[in-house]
Amino acid sequence: MENHDELLQEWTNKLLAAFEIADITVDVHAVLNVAGVAAHSIVRPAAPLTTFIAGLAAGLAAGSGQADEATAMKAALGMAKQLAAAEAPVTAPAAAQAGAADATSGK
């Protein structure tokens, strides 16, 4: 039985071929990382939505000549990850530290 990485790479290759963009390299782990951050920071359904919109933004940037494909994908995934991470709920220890900092600063 193949492992997940092999299956995902095969699936990626099939998708790229079907859309006639097989010459593009997709960093599967970067996409999955962004999806994971979105799923855990917002809600699980945010994962596919976030990766779709990041891909769309990357495609538009590359298609319009704003950036080459690799740069556009890296920038779009980076922005999506940053935005999703910023939505993560504040954990109790982090909230307590923030409260303590506010108390000592007089806020």
Contacts in CASP RR format, 6 or more apart in sequence:
PFRMAT RR
TARGET T0000
AUTHOR 0000-0000-0000
METHOD contacts of the structure
MODEL  1
MENHDELLQEWTNKLLAAFEIADITVDVHAVLNVAGVAAHSIVRPAAPLT
TFIAGLAAGLAAGSGQADEATAMKAALGMAKQLAAAEAPVTAPAAAQAGA
ADATSGK
2 10 0 8 1.000
5 28 0 8 1.000
8 28 0 8 1.000
8 32 0 8 1.000
9 28 0 8 1.000
12 26 0 8 1.000
12 28 0 8 1.000
13 22 0 8 1.000
16 22 0 8 1.000
16 24 0 8 1.000
16 26 0 8 1.000
24 69 0 8 1.000
25 70 0 8 1.000
26 73 0 8 1.000
27 73 0 8 1.000
27 74 0 8 1.000
27 77 0 8 1.000
30 73 0 8 1.000
30 74 0 8 1.000
30 77 0 8 1.000
31 51 0 8 1.000
31 77 0 8 1.000
33 81 0 8 1.000
34 50 0 8 1.000
34 51 0 8 1.000
34 54 0 8 1.000
34 77 0 8 1.000
34 78 0 8 1.000
34 80 0 8 1.000
34 81 0 8 1.000
34 84 0 8 1.000
35 47 0 8 1.000
35 48 0 8 1.000
35 50 0 8 1.000
35 51 0 8 1.000
36 47 0 8 1.000
37 81 0 8 1.000
37 84 0 8 1.000
37 85 0 8 1.000
37 88 0 8 1.000
38 46 0 8 1.000
38 47 0 8 1.000
38 49 0 8 1.000
38 50 0 8 1.000
38 51 0 8 1.000
38 80 0 8 1.000
38 84 0 8 1.000
39 46 0 8 1.000
39 47 0 8 1.000
40 88 0 8 1.000
41 84 0 8 1.000
41 85 0 8 1.000
41 86 0 8 1.000
41 87 0 8 1.000
41 88 0 8 1.000
41 89 0 8 1.000
42 50 0 8 1.000
42 84 0 8 1.000
42 87 0 8 1.000
46 84 0 8 1.000
50 80 0 8 1.000
50 84 0 8 1.000
51 80 0 8 1.000
53 80 0 8 1.000
54 76 0 8 1.000
54 77 0 8 1.000
54 78 0 8 1.000
54 79 0 8 1.000
54 80 0 8 1.000
55 73 0 8 1.000
55 76 0 8 1.000
57 72 0 8 1.000
57 76 0 8 1.000
57 79 0 8 1.000
58 69 0 8 1.000
58 72 0 8 1.000
58 73 0 8 1.000
58 75 0 8 1.000
58 76 0 8 1.000
58 77 0 8 1.000
59 69 0 8 1.000
59 72 0 8 1.000
59 76 0 8 1.000
61 67 0 8 1.000
61 72 0 8 1.000
61 75 0 8 1.000
61 76 0 8 1.000
62 68 0 8 1.000
62 69 0 8 1.000
62 72 0 8 1.000
62 73 0 8 1.000
66 72 0 8 1.000
67 75 0 8 1.000
90 98 0 8 1.000
END
